[in-house]
Amino acid sequence: MKLTKIALVLMVLAMMSSCVSKRSINYLHDGSLSNTSKLFPNKKFEYRIQVNDVLSIRVLGLDDANARLFNVETTTGGVSLTDASLYVNGFSIDKSGNVQLPSVGKMHLQGMTVDEAQTAVQSKINEYFANATVILKMVSFRVSVLGEVNRPGSYFVYNNQISILEALAQSGGPTELADKRHLTLMRQSDQGTQALYVDLSSTAALSSEYFYLLPNDVVYVPTLSARPARLNLDILTILLSAISTAAVVITVVQNNNP
């Protein structure tokens, strides 16, 4: 009977060790939420252009010759341009923070926001061309999602911003093994790579300055520490059941042989 008791205790401990709280599984838990709406102000960190960024700069209203220098058409021979084509035909920020523009020369855009860069280029273009309109976009806005998601990989962002939830949605969402409480956000800075931690199980993430991603951010979704134990629970249950059965058999044999 001692073996049976030991087996039962081991089974209970195994089940307890594999338990996972709802907060580790669900998004944006907030016990204070009621049926009324609640506002979570965002602390956005506005991206500033860095070395090696690639910009799409179109200048409308030019004559045909100058228009061909600046502008990349959206299609070539009826085939849409790919991300690689946009990259090759875009304007790169060199190691000095400058961009080389046709007929205009070098302009220093590093450290500017996209809107500030557009205003600066527009002002410079006005010195050379009349009635021209500048449209400036970043074409190297890419984020990567790794770890416990259904489709890990890198994703181009065709927008001025993307939230961490939208990036997870693009990657097919977290798997059942994902730990939403301990996401790691890796972000490049002038000093090196920053490792930032985000808890998506709490509504506090909605007000975090890291809720919105920046170009070249990497989101890593770790594995729940308790879930792997549950994967082995069936094997452990069979083993403990065998021990319990053996204990019962031994007990019966001992009782029949006083």
N, C-alpha and C positions, 0 to 999 in steps of 0.2 A: 504493500500500500504506500510505502514511502516513495517508491519509484513513480507511482501514479501521481502523488501529490507534487513531486518535483516536476514532472512533465507538465502538469496543469499550471504551475507557477511560471515555468518557462514560456508557455504559450501566452499567458496573460501579459508577461513582460514584453514579449515580441510584438504583440498587438499594440501595446501602449507605445512602444518605441517607434512604431510606424504610423502613428496618428499625425495628421496634419490639420492645423487650425484653418478655419475658413478665411482668416485674414491673409494667409499665405497664398490662397488660391484666388480669391476674388479681387476685383479692382476697387479702388477708391472707397474704402470702408469709412463710414462716419456715423457713429452711434447717435450723434445729435441731430441728424437729418430727419425732417418730418415731411409732411405732404406739401409744404411750401417750398418755393424756389430759394436757392442760395447762390450768392455771387462769390466767385473766387478770382480776385484780381490777379492778372498775370504780371510777372516781373520779366519782361522781355529783354534779352541781351542782344542789341542790334549788331549784326555782323559787319565787320569792316574788311575791306578788300586786302588780301595778303599776296605775297609773292607766289607765283605759279598759278594763281587763279586765271581762269579763262573767261573773257567777256564777249558777248555778242553785241556789236555796236552797229546799228543801222542808222543811216542818215537819209531821210526822205526829203524830196523836193530838189534833188540835184539833177544836173544834166546827165545824160546816159553814160558818158565816159566816167565821170566821178562817182556815179551811183554804183557802177560795176566794181570800183576800187573798194568801196566800203561794205557793200551789201552782199550777203550770201542768200540766194533765192531759196525758198522753202522746198522746192522740188527741182530735180535735175532729170530731164528726159522722162518726166512722169513718175520718177521714183523719189519718195520722200527721203530727205537727208537723215542719216543716222546720228546717234550721239557722237560717234567717232568723227563724222563729217563736221558736225558743229564745233567739235574740239579743234580739229585741224584748221578750219576756216575762221576760228575765233581769234581774238586779240589777247595774247598772254601777258601777264604782268611779269616783267623780268626781275632779276635778283636785286636791282636797285629800286624796285617799286614803280617802274615806269611802263607805259604802254606806247608802242610805236604806231601812230596813225598816218594813213596816206595823206599827203599834201599838207599835213599839219605838223608832223614831227612827234617828238616825245612829249608825253604828259605824265606827271607823277600822280598816280591814283591810289597808291598804297595808303591804308589807314582811313580811307573814305568809306562811307556807306554807299550802297548802290545808288540811292537817290542823289547823294552829294556828288558822286562820280558823273552821273548823267547831267547834272547841272553844270559841272565843270567842263565836260566835253561840249555841251551845248554852247557855253560861253565862248569856248575856243573856236568852234565851228563857225559861230556868227562873225568872227573876225575875217573869215575867208569866203564864206558863202552867204548869200541873202536868202531869207525865207526857207531855211533848212530846219528840219525837226529831227532831233536825236532820240533814238530809242535804245537804251542800254539795259542788257540783261546779263545775269551770270549763268553760264552754261556748264560750269563745273561744280554745281551744287549736288553733291552726292553724299548719302549716308549709308552706313553698313550696319547690319543687324546680325549678330552671331549668337550661338548658344542654343538654348531650348526653345526654338521657334520652328515652325513648319517649313519655311523656305528661307534659310539663312543666305545672305548675300549682300551685294551692294545695289543701291537703288538711286537712280537719278530723280531729282525733285524738280518738277516743272511748276514751281511756285516760289514766292518770296519767303515762305516759311513752312515748316512742318513740325508738328508736335511729336513727342515720343510715342504717344498712342497711335498716331497715324503711321509712324514708321513700323510699329509692331503689326499694324493691320496689313501693310504692304508685304510684310514677310510671312503672311499667313497666320499670324497670331501665335502666342505662346503655346507650347505643348502642355500636356497634363503634368509633366515633370518640372515645369518652370516655377521658379521662386520669384514672385512679383515684388517681394519685399526688399530684395537686395540687388536690383539692377545696377550694372556698372556702366557709366558713360565716360568714354575716353575722348578727350578733346585736345586738339593741338593749340599750343600757345607759343609766344616768343621764347619762353623759358624751357619749353619741352612739352611732354604729354601729361595732361592732368587726368587723374582718375577721380571721377565724381560718382556719388552713390545716390540712387533715387529709389524711394519706396512707393511703388504704385498701388500698394494696398491701402494707402491713406489718401484722403482728399487733399491733404496738404501739398501733394505733388502738383495739383492744379495751379497753385500759387508760386511754385518754385521757379527760379530764374532758369532752371535747366529743363523745364517742361517743353520748351521749344528748342529744336536742334539747330546746329550751325553746320555749314558745309564741312564735309570730311569727318563728322562725328561718327564714332563707333559705339553701338549699344550692345552690351553683352548681357544675356539673360542666363543666370546660373541655374543649376539643378537643385531641386529641393533636397535637403539632407535626409529627410525622413522617407521620401518616396522610394529610393532604391531599396530600403529595407522591406518595404511592402512587396516589391517584386519577388523577393525570396520567401515571402510568407507562406506560399503554398507548399514549397519544398519543406520548410521548417514544420508546417502543420502535419505533413505526411510523416516526417521523421518522429515528431513527438507522439503522434498517434500510434506509430509502431512501438515506441517505447512503452506507451500506456498499455497496449495490447500485450506486450511481453510481460509487463508487470502483473497484469491480471492473470495470465497463464501461469506464471511462477507462483502466484498466490494460491490459485486453485490446486496446483500440484502439491504445494506444501500442506494445504488443508487436507488433501486426500491421503497424505503419507505422514501420519502423526509420528 
